[in-house]
Amino acid sequence: MSMPLLKFFWTKSVFAVFAFCVALPLHAADLLAEVRASLALEMVTAGEFRQTRHLAGIGKPLVSNGRFLLVRGLGVIWEDLAPFARTMRLTKSEILQTGEGGTIMHLSADKEPVVGIVGNILFGAFSGEFEALAQGFDYSGKVEGGKWQLDFTPKDSNIARLIEKLSLAGARDVEQVEIRNTAGDVTRIEFVVQTHAGEISAEIRKRFE
């Protein structure tokens, strides 16, 4: 895995992954189905986020905020608005990050096969494709009172070197993601003001061209 991709995965593994266990014992497939059934799962999801990173050995957390756009079948656009303006577009074939000065990073799945792996993980998490995620992760958690909380631990040794555990919480939408790495760093992302649409507008489709 190249250093640019390692850096991306750490700083932007903000979308997350799902693992479930209800209060009463159920078969794993039932757990996945129950949480998936609670989600909105519309064609388009947009919203705002606040990300807080606690780095081991550094007292003051790093805070950023912005907005995101998820389009099923196309990809995810992640926009940092503060403290720096940056945009990341992720599809199953590429990762493109841009700033005020132009392109910051461009990784293609043709040259970096792991880009496709990262894309599948993130799309699986946001689109509710839990069965695909379960192939690469062990999971546990609970569903109670319309709320769910999920913990995922990677089976793949390469991802496990970067991520120790992913935790997710929400109801109709993913509302919070927490990422812990083996170095002790913790990244927490809170999603708010989420809206949905059943169709992809021409304007949104153009952003993925």
Number of C-alpha atoms within 10 A of each C-alpha: 11 9 8 11 18 13 12 15 16 16 11 13 19 21 22 22 31 34 28 26 24 21 10 8 10 12 9 17 12 14 21 22 15 17 26 17 12 17 16 17 18 15 16 22 21 19 15 18 21 17 20 16 19 17 16 11 8 9 8 9 14 13 15 17 19 20 19 20 20 22 24 16 12 19 19 26 21 22 22 20 13 12 11 13 14 19 21 21 19 24 23 20 17 21 23 16 20 16 15 10 7 9 13 13 14 14 20 16 17 11 10 15 14 17 22 19 14 21 20 16 23 25 27 20 20 22 20 22 19 23 14 14 22 21 11 15 19 16 22 17 19 19 21 12 6 10 14 23 23 22 23 25 20 21 13 11 9 11 18 15 12 18 23 18 20 26 22 26 21 20 17 15 19 23 16 21 25 23 25 19 18 12 12 12 17 20 23 19 22 19 21 16 10 16 14 16 13 10 11 13 10 8 8 15 11 8 10 14 6
